[in-house]
Amino acid sequence: MELINRIGFLPLLDSGIRGFSAEDMVDEDCRYVLLPDGGWDWPLWKWKGSIITEGGFVYGKFFANKAGFISREWWPDFCNYRRSVHPSPSEGSIEETILLTLQEHGSLITRELRAACGFTGPKMRSRFDSFITRLQMACRIVTEDFVYPVDKHGREYGWGWSLLTTPEQLYGRDACRCPRSPKESIDRIMQQMKTICPQATDEQVMKMIK
């Protein structure tokens, strides 16, 4: 949490920039490991929900369709730029239906949202997930927390389900407003990335944040 607050952006897994991800930065014993009994342990993965809820960070698929964290300080600029290159969903589109459904319900796990939007037929899951990813890349949808199934002993298990909502509902409309132009926002972001990832080329940075 201290690191995210200090640098502003942190992809969870491989970002395309060597060394720039939470997975790269944590100790070896916090990474994914297969257990002798066939199970697995992955402390970093388990921390995601706590980082979001306790740290107040914005989380979603923001970096080249991959998940990561953004600090609240940098979210207005990131949102400002991204929404300028990913226009609002057109009236009557599937993306608009997804957003209206979320606004109506407040927050839903992915499979509940998929069912509420009528994506219940065969092979609909991957198609629906692509719309969700696009809306996250456009900073229209964020992850509020993770919900885990519970076994008969009351223990959580599995990979967890994303509890999705809109940033306006989770943080308020003011959190998504920025006093700068999209050009000024991306210039600030690029300068910050050069500071925290001097080894990265402009092309690598833009591939991650465009």
Disulfide bonds with the S-S distance in Angstrom:
none
